[in-house]
Amino acid sequence: MRIWLFLSVLCLAHASLFAQDRVSPALSEDSASARATGVKSISAAPADAPLTQDQIKQLIAKVAENDIENDKKQRDYTYVEREVEKMLNGKGQTKSTETKTYEILEIYGEQVQRMTEKNDKPLSAKEVAKEDEKVQKIIDKRKNESEKEREKRLRAEDKDREESREWVREIGDAYNFSLIGTENLSGREAWVIAAEPRPGFVPHLKYANYLSKFHGRVWIDKKDLQLAKMDVECLDTISWGLFLARFHKGSRVMLEQTRVNDEVWLPQHLTFNIDGRLALLKGFNIDDDQTFRDYKKFRTDTKIVGMGEVQPEK
């Protein structure tokens, strides 16, 4: 499940932030966005009218479908991911900081994370060998994949996509949506939509009962109908499993995406703060900041070779 759909499970955005005075016009069947993306069931409305609940639900569903397509296209890209993880004490002060930089590779249609730096310093020879061995194991596994194994893997991917669509439908029922206004993000107009838990919501999917524990806001690019930004906050303490994990009120996630090669929207910046407890261990408070850069399309005719071999230039 892509990050957008995962975060959607946590809800949609912080309803008290970035309020706008200006309300954007509703989508119409004649709009460029509707013609380009197939959103035909959103009827025309006066220019100063807000989107209705049904229109917003249709919009959210279309954005989710677009993001599933983004997920497929992202597998055609290599890029660099940098993560800064801060462990905080009870007063919110930083106790320790660890930075890791990864090269994201495309291997037989699968994205693989290979660490290249730790605390902004190159890895030691031993660490490089360990990373290379990890990647080589994946190469060997996929190179020797039988037709039966391949079919099983593809069925699992199809199942995951269908479960993502089911979650989108559940989210549409779990929240009351409202159009706050519009905002300019990197020179592009975006709708700002807030979501609050809907009283009386009855979940149908496993774990969907957690939806009422989150609220938030999403920014949707008006031209491409793509998720441009998301801000999510936990409303109450929640626990997963028996002593497995607990997230406290105020835990927060923010995501920003960017348009790449005029064909796909991909993550640019992800931050989250989680104040929780894992198993019976001591509680933890983490500030995590991830940036994604240097997206490069992977040539489909490039040959995947072992780590000891030289790859052709891209």
N, C-alpha and C positions, 0 to 999 in steps of 0.2 A: 504494500500500500504506500502511495506517494506521500510526501510530507504534508501536502494540502489536505488529503483525505484523513491522514492520521490526526492532524491538528483539528480538523472538523469534528472528529470524535470528541475532542476536548471542548469544542464549541466554536464560536466565530469571533468575538473580539471584545475589548473592554468598553462597555457601554457608556462610560463617563468621560471618555477622552475625545479630543479633537472635534467637538461639535461644530457644525457648519450652519451659517444663516441662509445660505443659498440652496434651494432645492432644484435638482436637475429635472428635465422633462422625462416623462415616461417613455419606455420603448414603444415603438409602433412597428407594424408590419412593413412599413415603407422605409424604416431606418436602415442605414448602411450596415450597422452591426447585425440587424436581424437578417438582412439578405445574405451577408457573408457567412453567418454561422448557423442558419437554419432555424432561428428562434422565430416561429411564425405565429404562435398562439397568443402573443402578447398584443393586446388590442391598442388602438390609438387612444391618446388621452390629451387633454389640454396641456400646453407647454409648461404651465406652472404647477401641474398636478404631480403628487408623489406617486411612486410605484405602489401598487396594491400588494397585499400579502401573497396572492396567487402569482402575480407577476414576479415578485422577488424570489419565490420558491422556484419558478421556472428558470429564472436567471441563475440561481445557485446551482440547479441541476445541470444547466448548460456549461457553466464554469467547471464543474466537476468532471463532466465528460471531456472537456478540452484538456483538463489536467491529466486524465488517463492517457490521452494522446501525447501529452508532453512527456509522460513517463516513458513511453515507447521511444520517442525521439531522443531523450536524454541518454539512452543506451548507445547512441551513435556518437557520443562526445566523450573526450577525455578532458580533465580539468584538475585544478589544484584546490585542495580544501585545507584551511588553516583553522585549528581549534585552540582556543584559550580557555582553560578550565580553572576557575578560582574556587577554592574551598574556604568557606566563611565560618567565623565563630558565631556564638549566640548573639553578639552585638552587631552582626553584619559586617565585621571587619575581615579583611583577607588574611587567612592563615598561611596559605600556600598557593602558588600559581604554576601550572604546567601547560606548556605550549607544544602542540604537535602539528606537523605539516604533512599532508598526504598527497600523493599523486594518484588520481583515480583513473584506472586503466579499463579498457574494454577488451574482454577476453571471451571469445565465442558468444557474444551477445550478453555477457554478464559483466556488471561493473565490479571491479576489485580495488580495494584500498591498499596502497603500498606506502608505508611511512618513509619519508625522505629526510625529515629534520625533527629534532626533539629540543625544546627550549631554544629554538631558532639556531641550532647548531647541527652540522651534518652528523649522521649516525656513525657509530664506530663500525669497524670492519665486521665485527661479530654481529652487530645489529643489522647491518646490510645483508649479511648472509642469511640471517633468520627471515627477513622480509622476502628475499629472493626465493627462499625455500617455500614459503607460504604461497607465493604466486605460482611457482613451478608445480606445486601439488594441484592447484586449480587447473592449470594448463593440461596436465597429464590426465586429470579426471575427465575434463570435457573432450579432450582429444580422443579418448578411448570410450566415449559414451556410446552405448548401444542404441539402436533405433527404439527399443522398448523404453529405455531410460529417458530418451529424448521426448517421447510421447508423454510419458508420465510427468516430466518437468513442464511441458507446455500445457498439459491439462491443469496442473497446479497453478500456473500463471493465469490461465483463463478463469479458474475458480476465484483467485484473488481479485481479479478485475470485477467479477460479478458481485463479490462480497462488498467491494468498494461502492458499487452502484446501489446496493441494498442499504448501505450506511447513509448514502446521500438522501434516499427516500426517508429514512428514519429521522435524519436531521431536519428535513423539511417539516416533519410533524412535531419535532421536539421544541421548536423555538417560535417565538413571535418576532417577526422581522420588521424593521422600520428603516426607511431611507432617511439618513441624516442630512445628506447633501452631496456635494462634489468637492474634489480636491485635486490639485495639480501635483502629479508625481513624476519627476524627471521629464517635465514638458508634456505629459500626457494626462488627459482628464480621466478621473476615476470616480465611480460611485462609491460613497461611503455608507455601508449598511451595518446596522447594529442588530444584535440578536440577544434576546433574553429568554430564559427557560419558560415554556408555556405551562401554566398551571393545568393539572389534570392529564399530562402526557403519560400514555401507557406504552412502555417500550416493548418491542417485539423481538429484537435481536439481543444476543448475549452481550453483556456489558453496556447496553444502551441506557441502562438506568443511571449511568454516570453523567450522561449529557446534561441533566438538570443541575449538576454541580459546577457548570462552567457558563460563562457568558463572554461576549466580546464583540469584535467588529472586523469587517473585511473591507478592503479596497479593491474594486473590480474595474479593470481597464475597460472604458466604454467602447473603444473601437474593436478590440480583439476579444472582448468578453473573457478575459483571463484574470486569474488572481494576481494582483500586484503587491498586496500587503495584507498581513493578518496580525491581530493583537488579541491574545487570549488570556483570561485570568480565571483561576480557581476560586469559586465562591465559598467553599466549605471544605473541611478536612475529609479526604476520601482514602479508602484502603482497598488494595487489590490482594485477594487471597488471604490465607491465614498467616499473619505476621510477615507477609511478603514485602509490601511497599505501602507507604502512607505519604500522601501529599497534603500539605496544609493550605489553608486559606491564604490567598495572595500569591501562590506560585503562578508564574507567568511565562508565556511564550510569545515571541514576536518574530515574524518572518517577512522578508522582502524578496521579491522576485524581479528578474530583469528579462527583457526581450533579447534573444540571441539569434543572429543571422536572419532576422526577419521571418523566422519560421517556428520558434519555440520559446516558451517562457520557463526559465530555470532559476533555482535558488541563487540569491546573491548574498544575503545576510540572514543569519538565524541566531537569535539570542534567547536564552531561557534561564529562569531562576527557579530552582526546585528546593523546597524546604521539606524534607521528608525523613522517613525511617525505612531501612531495609532489613527484613527478617527481624531477629532479636538484637541486632547490632545498634550501636550508638547512632543517634540521629545525624543527619548531614544537611548542609546548606550549600548549594552549588550555584555559582554564576558561570554560565557557559556561553561563549561567543564564537560563532563559526562564520567564516567568510569563504566564498566560492569565486574563483577567478580563472582566467586563461582557458575559457571553453574553446576546444578545438574539435572540429568534426573528424571522426575516425574514418579513414578511407576503407570502404567495404572490401576492397581487393588487397588490403594489407595482410600479409601472412603473419600468423601468430607462431612464434618460435619459442624454444626454451630460453631460460634466463642466461644460459651460457653462449647463446648464439646472437648474431647481430641482426637486428630488424631493419628492413628496408626503410629508407627515408619516407616521411609522409608528405 
